Structure formats: C-alpha cells, structure tokens
Amino acid sequence: MTSVFILGAGTPTPTPERFGSAFAIQIGDELAMVDCGPSATHKLVKSGLWPTDVDYLFFTHHHFDHDIDYPCFLLCRWDQSVGKENKLQVFGPSPTEKITSGILDETSGLFAHDWIARVNHPLSQKIHVNRGGTLPRTPPVVLANDIGIGNVFSSDRWEVVSAPAKHVQPYLDSLAYRFNTPDGSVVFTGDTEPCDSVIELAKDADLMLCMCWDEQRNMIESGENQGQCGTTGAAQMAEQANVKKLCLVHIGPNLSQTKVMDSAMLGLKDIFRGEIVFADELDRIEL
C-alpha cells in the first residue's frame, strides 16, 4: 500500500489551518518525505509516523517554507535513534549539500554544539543507552546529494524521477518529483508556474499534488501569476497531464477562506474532469 500524508499544505504566510510545505509518502514499509517546512517533524508525529522511520528526504527547492524544519528533523531523527537505523539519504537541488553541512559539520555546523554535547555528556549518554543505544555514541551521518533532472532514486519496488519546475530561477533551482510505486504514481510539483516539463512528468499519474496560491483572477490582477500556479493553472496542468486526482496544496491565505475556496472549486471543475481536493494538514491519501 502507498499512502501520502499532508504535513504542510500552506505557504510562507501562516494561517490557522496551514503553514509551509511538507509531505510524507509511505511505500510499503519504506517512508520518505518531500520538503521539510515549518513544524514538519511535529506534524509527522501527529500523523502517526516517526522520524527514525524516514530514510529518504527530497527537497523541491530551498525557500524557507520548504526547508526551515530541516535542522530540527535531522537532529530529532539522530537523537531518537539507537544507532541501528539506516543512514538518511537526502536529495535536492543545490545547495542541499551546503545546507546539510552547514547544520551538522563538526567544525562549522550551526547546530554542531547540540550533537557534540549529546555525544559527550553523561546524562545524554545515559538516555541514549536507556533507549537501547550503545556507547560510544556516533555523530549524525547524513548522505546529502545535490541533484539535477532525470532518475534520482530507484529501488526494487519504487523509483523517483525529477523534472525542472519554473519558479524563481536563476536565484534558486526548483524540481518536481514523480514517485512510481507498485500502487501507482504520485507527482509533487513543488512551486511552479504551469510549464511543459511538469506536465510531461505528470502524464497519466494517479495523483498530482500541485501548488495553488490563489484564484487565478486575483493573481493576474496583483501581478503574482509568475512563478506559481493558481486555480486555473493547476487545473489546466492536471487536465493536460491526464492525471486521475488533483490535490491542491501551497494554498494561500485568500484561497483558504471557505467562500473563496467553494467558488474556486466550481471553476476548477469546469477545467479538470478528474477528482479534486483542497488539502488539509494531516490528511492521508491512499493510492
């Protein structure tokens, strides 16, 4: 069974219902995350998952609403481990490697003081042993990879393919991901305006999670329609890609209002013939 967990369905602008972007995808007994926005670690646990069970993390890009909880997740996953877990593999566009080193590197990492204290202090050592760990405690090891487009990861049961997303280049590279699993295919668009590369990546996917900042009319009037999708753009991409289900995420504060969302749904259904859902945080979608 493959399940998608909505950890963060919002934007850089917090609302009471949503803040930032983060997702988990469980493929059989393997667990991966896509992005690691505000409070992603806590939302992961609220979804009934556990940090040490996550073996893979894929970043679409490195705006703060997609990666600000990365230091917390790395340190929490390491701190809760007993030393028998798999090494975490992290994939993303540049500067994924630089950010990871900047968090954990023993001499220059901004959070190295934390793990150094936990490795060496008797209280931390005792807690680690009581959890089932052994001494000496090993520092955190993360296998971070700057990646481009194409085949990103493959195992015996599933694979991940990336394509360029059109967002805020040349300042940040952005990727969309397609997970091909035994139960179907899932596409995470990340932040993007409608573009052919993401449509091609999403061809015939079972589920597409697509950003949707606001009603398209408002975005055009405000000049905010470049580098991101609104209602019309998301629906058109889903229809052109012939996806089965469209899950709208990265929902902005105006679109979060019930009346606006209900009105937008009518317009979306005029364009996209498949199933449409506006994501709520902690939702779970089964393939």
N, C-alpha and C positions, 0 to 999 in steps of 0.2 A: 504494500500500500504506500502511496505517496501523498503526503499532506503538506499544505502550505500554511504557515502561521503568519498572521499580520501582526508584527510587533510595533511598527511605526507607520502610520498612514498619512502623516502630515507634512509640514513644510518648515522653513526656518521661523515662521510666525506661529507661536504656540496658540492653540485653542484649548478649551476644557476637554475636548474629545480626542485631539490628535496633536502630535508634535514629532517632526522628523521622520526619517525613513529607516526601516529595518524589517527584515523578513527572515523566517527560518523555513527550510524545506527538509522534510524527513522522507527519505527514500529507503524503505525497509527499515533496517536497524542503523542506518547512517544518517547523520544530521549535519546540515550545512546552514550557514547564514549568508544573506545578501544585504550588505550595508550594516552599519552599526551606529545609528543615530541616537539622539538623546534617550537615556534610560533604557537602551536596548537590552542590557543584561537583566535588569529588573523585570522588564516585560517578558523576556524569555522565560524566566522562572514563573511569572504569573500565568504563562501559557502551559505550564506543566512540564517544561523542559529544564535541562540543567547544563550549565556552562561546560563542564568537563566532557559532556557527550557531543559537543560540537567539534568536529575535526577539520572543517573547511569553512573559510570565510572569503566571500567575493565582494569586492568594492566596485560599484559602478563609477564613482568619481569621489573626489575628496573635498566637497563642500562640507561645512561643519555639521549640517543637519543629516549627513550620511555617515559621519565617522567620529563624532565627538565622544561617543562612549567606548571607542576602541581601547584607550588605556585602561578603563575600568574593566572591560571584558577580558583583556589579556591578563591583568593582574588577578582578577577573580578566578578565572579558569585555572591559572597556575596555583593560586593559593589553596583552592579547594581540591587540587589533585593530590594523589598519593604517590605519584611518580611512575604509575603503571599505564597511564593513558597514552594515546597516540599523540605524536607531535602535531600541533596545529599548523595547517597549511593555509596561507593567506595569499590571495590573488587580487590584483587590481592594477589600474594604470598608474604610471608614475605620478606621485612619489610614494607609492606604497612601501617600498623597501626603506626609504629615508625616514618616513614617519615611524615605522616599526623600530628601527634602530634608535631613533630619537626618543622613544619611550623607554626602551629596555637596556640599551648599551651600558655596560658596567661603568665606563668612564664618563660618558657624555649623556646618557639617557636621563630624561627629566624625571622619571619615576624609578630610577635605579636604587635610590635611597630606600624605597619601600621594600623591594625584594631582598636587598642586601641585609636589611635589619631582620627580615623574617627568616632568612637563611641562617643567621648567626645568633640571634637572641635565644636564650634558653626557654623562655615562655613560648615563643613561636615554634621552636623545635619540639617542645612537649605537645603542643596542639597538633602539629603535623604527625607525630608518632601516634597520638591517640586516634587520629583519623585512619590509621593504617599505613602511614608512610614510614620510611626508614631514613636513618641518618648515615652520612651527611646529606643534607637536603640539596638538591641540584637547582641551579638558577633556571629561570624560564628560557626555553628554546622555542623560537617561532620560525617557521620556514616561510618567509615572505618573498613574493615574486612580483616584479613589475612585468606586466604582460601587455600584449597588443591584441590584434584581432585574429580570429581563427579558432582552432581547437585549443582549449585552455586546460581541460582536465578530462581524463577518462579512466574508468574502472571496468570491472567485468559486468557491472549492472547499469551504470549510468555515465553520461558524459555532459560536458559543458562547452558550449561554443559561444564566442563573443563576436559582436559587430560594433562598429562605431556609432555612437549616438551624437546628435547635433545639439550641443548645449552652450558652453561658454568658451569654446576654442578661440584663440590659441592659449588661453590662460590655464585651462585645465582640460586634460583628456577625459573623455566620457565613454563608457561602454554599456551596451545592453547585453544580456546573457540569455541563452536558451539552455534549459536543462532537459535532456532527453532521458526519460526513465522508462522502466518496464510498464508503467501505468499510463504513460502519456507524456506530453511535452509542456513545459512551463516557460514563459518568457517574461523576464523582468526588463522593462525598457529603461529603467533609471530615468534621469531627467533628460528630456529631448523634445525638440520640436518634431512635427511629422517629417519623416525622412525615409527614403527608399531603402537604406541599409537596415533599418529596424523592421520595416515591413517585410523585407525578404527574410530576415532572421525569424520572424514570427509566422511564416507561411504554415497554415493548417495546424497551428498549435492548439492544444486543448484549453489552455488558459494563458491569457496575457494580462500581466499587471502593469498598467500604464499610468503615468503621471497625468493629473488633471487639475490644473491650478485654479481655473475659474470658468465661468461661461465664456464662450469664445467672443461673443459680442463685447463684453466688458474688457477683455484682453486687447482686442483691436482698438477700442476707444482709448484705452490707457497707454497703448504702445507697449504692452507687456506680452505680446504674442510671439516674440522672437526667442528661440532657445528653449521653449517649453510648450507643452500641449495644453489646450483647453478642451472643452467638451466636444466640439466639432472635430478637432484634430485627432483626439483619442478614438472617437467613433469611426472616423474615416480610415485610420490606420488599421483598426480591428477588422473592418469590413473588407478592406483591400487585401489583408493578410488571410482572410477567411478563418479567423480563429473561432473557436466554439464559445468561449466565455471571456468576457471583458471585466476585469476587476480594476476599478479606478482608485488610485492611491495618490499620495502627494497632493492632498485636497486642501486648497487654500481657505482662509477664514470666511470669505464671502460665500463660497460654494458650500461651506459647512452648515450654513443656515438651512433649516428644513424646507422653507418655502422655495428658496433658490434651488436647492437640490431636487425637489419634486418637479419644478419647472424644467430644469435641465434634463431630467430623465426622459421627459416627453420628446425633447429634441434629439437626444441620443438614440431613442428607439426608431426615429424616422430615418436614421442613417445606418445603424448597425442592426442586423437581423438576429444576432445571437443573444445569449443571456448576458445581462449587465448587472453589476452590483457595485455600489459605493462601499469601500472597505471601512470597517470599524476596527480599531485596535483590539487585539486579542481574538479576532475572527480566525476560524480554521476552515480551510477549503480542501476537500478531498478530491483527488482525481479518480 
